[in-house]
Amino acid sequence: MSGILNSSIGRKFAMALSALFLMFFLLQHFAINILSVFSPDAFNEASHFMGTFWAVQFILQPILIIGIVFHFTMGIILELKNRRARQVKYAKNNGNANSTWMSRNMIWTGLLIEAFLIVHMSQLWWHEITVKYISPMKEDPTRYYHELVEHFESPVIVGIYIVAFVFLALHLLHGFNSAFQSIGANNKYTKALKGVSKVYSIGIPVGFIFIALYHHFAH
Ligand code: HEM
């Protein structure tokens, strides 16, 4: 493993795999949370299952945390290495001419998403850990919907979420294609992938914004 991470292609490949894994997580996270808009009962059922099934709690959740920490750490390492390489190139070329704002600012949009995750997890996820393992309470399978509605009462939280989801869209708009390119899927599928990338990168953050606004205004 450390051999793979010592080469620049290996690092890009590992970064892409962690990105694809996180994008898959985001899709399932969205699928469960959007249920809260259409069916509180279905949302409670799905959340109760995810929150109590042992394989999710003790296998998938730790893998997810490792994936987030890996992606974040590797992103910083790649950025530092790219900066050093770019200093040489910029002396010869105009470095901005062939790149988008999104590709040049992945580190900043990534850091903002990380800051959002710290706020988000310290509230919702830490609450879950507390009621399950630190000060265990009797499990009420219908509590999840009320907790979510309560979470979005605060306009400050809704505002922070909306800003974070705009940065999430900017991060995904470059990251989605870049991840597929790094694993070598950039040949005959390029056009189709670009379409899927746009739908995913804009659709998921807009959907999350909708969930936050819906619960803020509907109750
Ligand atoms: C309206 C938008 C969102 C809602 C309503 C929401 C809701 C939740 C809830 C209820 C939890 C606690 C569930 C649990 O720990 O079992 C949670 C955890 C978490 N959320 Fe979100 N989330 C939203 C957006 C996001 C976004 C955009 C990301 C990533 C960029 C994200 C990443 C996470 C992570 C990593 C966890 C902890 C892992 C887990 O246990 O599932 N969430 N979220």
Residues whose N, C-alpha, C, O or C-beta is under 5 A from the ligand:
A	BS01	HEM	N33 G51 L124 W125 E128 F208 I211 A212
